C-alpha cells in the first residue's frame, strides 16, 4: 500500500517537473545569435509587401549602440544590410 502511494507521488512530481521544463522551453526568451555585439555592426532589415519590393511595409534596425528600432510589419519579403560601425 505504501509502495503505491510512493509511486503515485513520484509520478505526480515527475509530471510537474515535466510541465515546468516545457513551460521554460516554450516561454523563456531565446538567445539572439543573429545580433552582433554593440559597436561592431549596424544591421538593417527592410520589409516589403510583395516580391516586387516596391512598397516598404516595415523596418528593423540594430544600431551601433545596441538599440533595436522597428516600425511597421514584418513580411517574408526582406532585404538585409550590414554596415560596420565607425567607432568600435
C-alpha positions in Angstrom: 0.0 0.0 0.0 2.8 2.4 0.9 4.6 1.5 -2.3 1.6 2.6 -4.4 1.4 5.9 -2.6 5.1 6.5 -3.2 4.7 5.6 -6.9 1.8 8.0 -7.2 3.7 10.8 -5.6 6.7 10.1 -7.7 4.6 10.2 -10.9 3.0 13.5 -9.8 6.4 15.1 -9.1 7.7 13.8 -12.5 4.6 15.3 -14.2 5.0 18.7 -12.5 8.7 18.8 -13.3 8.0 17.9 -17.0 5.4 20.7 -17.2 7.8 23.2 -15.6 10.5 22.3 -18.1 8.1 22.5 -21.0 7.0 25.9 -19.8 10.6 27.2 -19.7 11.3 25.8 -23.1 8.2 27.5 -24.6 8.2 30.8 -22.9 11.8 31.6 -22.0 13.4 34.2 -24.2 15.7 32.7 -26.7 19.3 33.7 -27.3 19.6 36.0 -30.3 22.6 34.6 -32.2 21.9 36.8 -35.2 22.5 40.1 -33.3 26.2 41.2 -33.2 27.8 42.8 -30.2 27.1 46.6 -29.9 29.8 48.6 -31.6 30.6 46.1 -34.3 27.9 46.4 -37.0 24.6 48.1 -37.7 22.1 45.6 -39.1 19.1 46.7 -41.1 16.1 44.7 -42.4 13.7 46.3 -44.8 10.3 44.5 -45.2 8.3 44.7 -48.4 4.7 44.0 -49.3 5.5 41.5 -52.1 8.2 40.1 -54.3 8.5 43.2 -56.4 10.0 45.0 -53.4 8.4 48.3 -54.4 6.4 49.1 -51.3 8.1 49.1 -47.9 5.8 47.9 -45.1 8.3 47.8 -42.2 11.9 48.1 -40.9 14.1 46.7 -38.2 17.4 48.3 -37.3 20.0 47.2 -34.7 22.3 50.3 -34.3 25.9 50.5 -33.2 24.9 51.3 -29.7 22.9 48.1 -29.2 19.4 49.7 -29.7 16.8 48.0 -31.7 14.4 50.2 -33.7 11.3 48.9 -35.5 8.3 50.2 -37.3 5.6 48.7 -39.5 5.1 45.0 -40.1 7.4 42.1 -40.9 6.9 40.0 -44.0 8.7 37.2 -45.9 10.0 39.7 -48.4 13.0 41.2 -46.7 16.4 42.8 -47.6 19.3 42.5 -45.2 22.0 45.1 -44.9 25.0 45.2 -42.6 27.3 48.2 -42.1 30.5 48.4 -39.9 30.3 50.9 -37.1 32.5 53.9 -37.5 33.9 53.9 -33.9 34.0 50.4 -32.5 
